[in-house]
């Protein structure tokens, strides 16, 4: 999940650091020189439940969701189909300057009951990433195919969230690379067939899109979904831009605890930190030692003296290997079990922020 929306995923001692990051962003002066427009710039929002009982870490209230839509409209953002974002990333038409796409993961009933009417009255597009097994099994908390077809008639689109919703990068006991790849291909192929059979042209297929369950992946999974022709989305925070990895596209995940107006407005006013290279790429860590992350920027005219990087309660020391171009950060605290992340931000000169988030997954997947 995103930097603020995922505070409930982090250890308790890390939450203060994430809140401190928000305050630092809000108080930092915008000293960087704004870059030329990015034709693929967009902020992609991700929700799970809307306005129903459940964990505050995976839902927003109806009032919060309504306020988010009102903020998008009042601040002059344009809600675009997710397909338009993908097209811009792959050489198609440029996006509007303040483009926002809205997505939902899993396919819960509240998307149809609460979110859909609010979006339909504004004639705003959105995409639901569906894991198909609970739909086929008739689980009552999920949308059924009939309701999804009704939503499609009003402009909703749908995409792959796997059949099983298992952490896809995890190998089963005794499973080698070839057997793992075959199992994941079957899982994703089955989900894609069910979506297309049930929803037809409302499914995004050119190219097909995937949202990783739990937002978790490793390099082998990225390579496999690339071979299968997918563009893939995680849940790490940040905006999308020309330099974004097509098999690890970021989204801002929203929830009740950190879905209030000030934090939401901050997310909207972000752009992708232009990262040309990074090491490591894979979030999955065998060791609990906090990783060293090296970032090479694609642009050298940013006011990088305002770059700030955070890991839980730590503000990281930024070590420049090549001033203004390549830097390294490393946390001191050990990685917690489950998900954590480094977040790096930089004022963009227009009152917003460049943003990059690197996910880490240690010891336990799917938390």
VMD Tcl script that draws the C-alpha trace (Angstrom):
set ca {
  {0.00 0.00 0.00}
  {0.98 3.64 -0.29}
  {3.23 5.60 2.00}
  {0.48 6.95 4.24}
  {-2.30 4.52 3.48}
  {-0.07 1.64 4.54}
  {0.91 2.87 7.98}
  {-1.23 0.16 9.50}
  {0.91 -2.43 7.63}
  {4.09 -1.15 9.24}
  {5.32 -1.89 12.76}
  {3.92 0.51 15.34}
  {7.29 2.19 15.89}
  {7.49 3.01 12.17}
  {4.23 4.95 12.02}
  {5.66 8.06 13.62}
  {8.27 8.19 10.89}
  {5.68 8.04 8.12}
  {3.69 10.81 9.77}
  {6.91 12.82 10.10}
  {7.47 12.34 6.39}
  {4.05 13.83 5.64}
  {4.79 16.84 7.84}
  {8.21 17.30 6.23}
  {6.64 17.28 2.79}
  {3.97 19.78 3.73}
  {6.49 22.16 5.29}
  {9.30 21.85 2.74}
  {9.69 24.80 0.35}
  {9.46 23.98 -3.34}
  {13.02 24.79 -4.40}
  {13.55 22.39 -7.26}
  {13.30 23.59 -10.82}
  {10.21 22.14 -12.47}
  {10.96 19.89 -15.43}
  {9.29 19.89 -18.82}
  {5.87 18.21 -18.96}
  {5.89 14.41 -18.87}
  {3.44 13.05 -21.47}
  {2.89 9.92 -19.37}
  {2.47 11.68 -16.02}
  {-0.46 10.41 -13.96}
  {-1.42 9.67 -10.39}
  {-3.17 6.31 -10.03}
  {-5.33 5.83 -6.93}
  {-6.18 2.42 -5.48}
  {-9.02 1.47 -3.13}
  {-10.33 -1.80 -1.67}
  {-13.58 -1.37 0.31}
  {-15.67 1.80 0.22}
  {-18.16 2.63 2.94}
  {-18.61 -0.81 4.47}
  {-17.54 -2.50 7.68}
  {-14.03 -3.86 7.66}
  {-10.45 -3.13 8.56}
  {-9.59 0.60 8.50}
  {-6.39 -0.37 6.67}
  {-8.35 -1.59 3.64}
  {-11.37 0.69 3.45}
  {-12.36 4.33 3.21}
  {-15.64 5.71 4.49}
  {-18.28 6.94 2.07}
  {-17.66 10.49 3.29}
  {-13.92 10.15 2.66}
  {-14.43 8.73 -0.82}
  {-16.92 11.48 -1.67}
  {-14.46 14.10 -0.39}
  {-11.71 12.58 -2.55}
  {-13.87 12.94 -5.65}
  {-14.77 16.50 -4.70}
  {-11.09 17.38 -4.25}
  {-10.21 15.92 -7.65}
  {-12.87 18.08 -9.27}
  {-12.18 21.25 -7.27}
  {-8.42 21.13 -7.94}
  {-8.84 20.80 -11.68}
  {-7.66 17.21 -12.16}
  {-8.88 15.14 -15.09}
  {-9.98 11.58 -14.38}
  {-8.76 9.44 -17.27}
  {-9.27 5.77 -18.13}
  {-6.44 3.56 -16.94}
  {-6.10 2.44 -20.57}
  {-5.10 6.01 -21.48}
  {-2.33 5.95 -18.87}
  {-1.03 2.68 -20.30}
  {-1.21 4.05 -23.84}
  {0.84 7.12 -22.87}
  {3.46 4.88 -21.25}
  {3.79 2.82 -24.41}
  {4.12 5.64 -26.94}
  {0.50 6.67 -27.37}
  {-1.12 10.10 -26.96}
  {0.05 12.32 -24.11}
  {-2.12 12.61 -21.03}
  {-3.71 15.83 -19.74}
  {-1.38 17.77 -17.46}
  {-3.21 16.79 -14.24}
  {-4.28 13.23 -15.01}
  {-5.71 10.90 -12.35}
  {-6.85 7.29 -12.78}
  {-9.01 5.44 -10.23}
  {-8.65 1.72 -9.52}
  {-10.05 -0.84 -7.09}
  {-8.46 -4.14 -6.09}
  {-10.23 -7.45 -5.44}
  {-13.76 -6.60 -6.61}
  {-15.68 -6.13 -3.39}
  {-19.44 -5.52 -3.45}
  {-19.02 -2.02 -2.05}
  {-17.38 -0.94 -5.31}
  {-20.67 -1.59 -7.07}
  {-22.95 -0.48 -4.25}
  {-21.16 2.66 -3.05}
  {-18.32 3.76 -5.33}
  {-19.93 3.07 -8.71}
  {-22.97 5.38 -8.27}
  {-20.72 8.24 -7.09}
  {-18.41 7.82 -10.06}
  {-21.22 7.25 -12.57}
  {-22.95 10.49 -11.64}
  {-19.73 12.31 -12.58}
  {-19.27 10.12 -15.67}
  {-15.77 9.23 -14.45}
  {-14.03 6.05 -15.65}
  {-12.42 3.54 -13.32}
  {-10.91 0.04 -13.37}
  {-11.49 -2.93 -11.05}
  {-8.75 -5.54 -10.73}
  {-10.63 -8.78 -10.02}
  {-9.35 -11.98 -8.46}
  {-11.75 -14.43 -10.01}
  {-11.92 -17.43 -7.65}
  {-14.15 -15.79 -4.98}
  {-16.44 -14.45 -7.72}
  {-16.84 -17.90 -9.26}
  {-17.32 -19.38 -5.78}
  {-20.15 -16.92 -5.07}
  {-18.63 -15.22 -2.02}
  {-21.19 -12.70 -0.82}
  {-18.72 -9.86 -0.13}
  {-17.62 -9.83 -3.78}
  {-19.28 -8.48 -6.89}
  {-20.91 -11.08 -9.12}
  {-20.48 -11.21 -12.88}
  {-23.95 -9.83 -13.53}
  {-23.30 -6.69 -11.49}
  {-19.92 -6.21 -13.17}
  {-21.63 -6.33 -16.58}
  {-24.02 -3.61 -15.42}
  {-21.08 -1.50 -14.23}
  {-19.34 -2.03 -17.57}
  {-22.32 -0.55 -19.39}
  {-21.73 2.65 -17.41}
  {-18.03 2.79 -18.34}
  {-16.22 0.58 -15.81}
  {-13.34 -1.55 -17.05}
  {-11.80 -4.65 -15.52}
  {-8.39 -6.30 -15.32}
  {-6.51 -9.24 -13.86}
  {-5.77 -9.63 -10.14}
  {-5.03 -13.37 -10.46}
  {-7.30 -16.33 -9.85}
  {-6.05 -17.20 -6.39}
  {-4.90 -13.90 -4.85}
  {-1.87 -15.78 -3.53}
  {1.50 -13.98 -3.32}
  {2.55 -14.88 -6.85}
  {6.32 -14.71 -6.37}
  {6.35 -17.35 -3.60}
  {7.57 -20.84 -4.53}
  {5.79 -23.84 -3.06}
  {7.78 -26.50 -1.20}
  {9.97 -28.43 -3.62}
  {8.94 -26.27 -6.57}
  {11.67 -25.35 -9.04}
  {11.69 -22.30 -11.29}
  {10.03 -24.05 -14.22}
  {7.23 -25.54 -12.12}
  {6.61 -22.18 -10.42}
  {6.44 -20.37 -13.76}
  {3.98 -22.92 -15.15}
  {1.73 -22.61 -12.07}
  {1.68 -18.80 -12.23}
  {1.02 -18.81 -15.98}
  {-1.97 -21.10 -15.41}
  {-3.24 -18.90 -12.57}
  {-3.06 -15.70 -14.62}
  {-4.29 -17.30 -17.86}
  {-7.30 -18.76 -16.07}
  {-8.21 -15.42 -14.50}
  {-7.84 -13.62 -17.84}
  {-10.05 -16.16 -19.63}
  {-12.75 -15.90 -16.96}
  {-12.72 -12.11 -17.15}
  {-12.97 -12.04 -20.93}
  {-15.62 -14.78 -21.04}
  {-17.77 -12.97 -18.47}
  {-17.16 -9.32 -19.33}
  {-15.99 -9.24 -22.95}
  {-14.74 -5.89 -24.22}
  {-14.89 -4.34 -20.75}
  {-11.65 -6.22 -19.93}
  {-8.39 -4.41 -20.67}
  {-6.47 -6.67 -23.03}
  {-4.31 -4.46 -25.26}
  {-2.06 -4.89 -23.39}
  {-3.48 -7.01 -20.57}
  {-3.05 -5.48 -17.12}
  {-2.25 -7.12 -13.81}
  {-2.35 -5.86 -10.24}
  {-0.07 -8.00 -8.07}
  {-1.88 -9.49 -5.05}
  {-0.76 -7.51 -1.99}
  {1.33 -5.39 -4.36}
  {4.17 -7.90 -3.95}
  {6.57 -9.13 -6.64}
  {10.17 -10.09 -7.33}
  {12.34 -9.85 -10.45}
  {11.43 -13.36 -11.62}
  {7.72 -12.53 -11.45}
  {8.30 -9.21 -13.22}
  {10.10 -11.09 -15.99}
  {7.38 -13.72 -16.27}
  {4.51 -11.24 -16.55}
  {6.57 -9.27 -19.08}
  {6.94 -12.43 -21.18}
  {3.17 -12.91 -20.94}
  {2.64 -9.40 -22.28}
  {1.29 -7.79 -19.11}
  {1.86 -4.36 -17.68}
  {1.69 -4.73 -13.91}
  {0.82 -2.52 -10.95}
  {1.99 -2.70 -7.36}
  {0.82 -0.86 -4.28}
  {3.99 1.10 -3.59}
  {3.28 4.82 -3.49}
  {4.21 7.33 -6.14}
  {3.11 8.84 -9.42}
  {3.64 7.29 -12.85}
  {5.88 8.79 -15.51}
  {7.97 7.98 -18.56}
  {10.71 6.34 -16.48}
  {8.37 4.08 -14.47}
  {8.98 0.34 -14.72}
  {6.16 -1.22 -16.75}
  {6.03 -4.33 -14.54}
  {6.14 -2.41 -11.23}
  {3.91 0.62 -11.74}
  {3.11 2.53 -8.53}
  {-0.27 3.51 -7.14}
  {-1.36 5.45 -4.08}
  {-3.40 3.16 -1.83}
  {-6.10 4.90 0.21}
  {-7.58 3.86 3.54}
  {-9.66 5.20 6.39}
  {-6.88 5.99 8.86}
  {-4.92 8.11 6.43}
  {-7.52 9.16 3.89}
  {-8.16 12.68 5.13}
  {-8.14 15.73 2.90}
  {-4.63 17.09 3.49}
  {-2.85 13.80 2.85}
  {-5.05 13.06 -0.16}
  {-4.35 16.44 -1.75}
  {-0.62 15.83 -1.25}
  {-0.79 12.54 -3.13}
  {-2.56 14.14 -6.07}
  {0.13 16.79 -6.41}
  {3.01 14.40 -7.09}
  {4.99 13.31 -10.10}
  {7.35 10.40 -10.68}
  {10.91 10.91 -9.51}
  {12.78 10.32 -12.82}
  {14.69 7.14 -11.96}
  {16.85 5.78 -14.78}
  {18.32 2.85 -12.83}
  {18.10 1.33 -9.39}
  {19.78 -1.48 -7.48}
  {18.36 -3.73 -6.20}
  {15.15 -3.98 -8.22}
  {13.54 -6.89 -6.38}
  {11.73 -6.00 -3.14}
  {12.16 -9.53 -1.72}
  {14.92 -9.74 0.90}
  {16.32 -12.90 2.46}
  {18.20 -11.01 5.15}
  {16.66 -8.77 7.81}
  {19.44 -6.24 7.27}
  {18.02 -3.04 5.81}
  {19.08 -2.98 2.14}
  {21.34 -0.45 0.51}
  {19.40 1.17 -2.34}
  {21.22 2.96 -5.17}
  {19.25 5.28 -7.44}
  {20.47 6.86 -10.68}
  {18.34 9.79 -11.81}
  {17.43 10.33 -15.45}
  {17.69 14.10 -15.10}
  {20.56 16.18 -13.73}
  {18.85 19.57 -13.43}
  {16.82 18.89 -10.28}
  {17.51 20.80 -7.07}
  {18.52 17.62 -5.31}
  {19.69 19.38 -2.13}
  {16.03 19.10 -1.02}
  {15.86 15.34 -1.57}
  {14.55 13.55 1.52}
  {14.38 9.79 2.05}
  {12.57 7.98 4.86}
  {12.41 4.47 6.29}
  {9.88 4.03 9.08}
  {10.96 6.33 11.89}
  {14.32 7.05 10.22}
  {15.19 9.98 8.00}
  {17.87 8.41 5.83}
  {21.24 9.90 5.07}
  {21.55 10.49 1.33}
  {25.04 9.64 0.06}
  {25.81 11.04 -3.39}
  {28.09 8.92 -5.60}
  {27.61 11.37 -8.45}
  {26.26 14.75 -7.29}
  {22.81 15.43 -8.65}
  {22.70 12.12 -10.50}
  {23.33 9.00 -8.37}
  {22.75 8.46 -4.65}
  {22.59 5.66 -2.09}
  {20.46 5.26 1.02}
  {20.37 2.54 3.65}
  {18.31 2.14 6.79}
  {19.78 1.31 10.17}
  {16.84 -0.64 11.68}
  {16.31 -4.25 10.61}
  {13.52 -5.04 8.19}
  {10.25 -6.04 9.88}
  {8.46 -9.24 8.93}
  {6.22 -8.51 5.97}
  {6.23 -5.26 3.99}
  {8.18 -2.05 4.53}
  {9.58 0.61 2.21}
  {11.94 3.46 1.57}
  {10.28 6.67 0.35}
  {12.19 9.47 -1.38}
  {10.66 12.85 -2.21}
  {11.82 16.10 -3.75}
  {9.97 19.43 -4.23}
  {9.18 19.91 -7.91}
  {9.18 23.70 -8.01}
  {5.45 23.94 -8.74}
  {4.20 23.29 -5.21}
  {4.18 19.51 -5.60}
  {6.68 16.68 -5.14}
  {8.62 14.14 -7.07}
  {8.10 10.79 -5.37}
  {9.73 7.35 -5.41}
  {8.90 4.40 -3.17}
  {10.82 1.13 -2.96}
  {8.96 -1.81 -1.44}
  {10.70 -4.43 0.71}
  {9.22 -7.84 1.55}
  {10.96 -9.90 4.21}
  {10.23 -13.39 5.53}
  {6.42 -13.38 5.22}
  {4.47 -12.59 2.05}
  {0.82 -11.62 1.77}
  {0.52 -9.92 5.16}
}
mol new
graphics top color blue
foreach p $ca { graphics top sphere $p radius 0.5 }
foreach p [lrange $ca 0 end-1] q [lrange $ca 1 end] { graphics top cylinder $p $q radius 0.2 }
display resetview
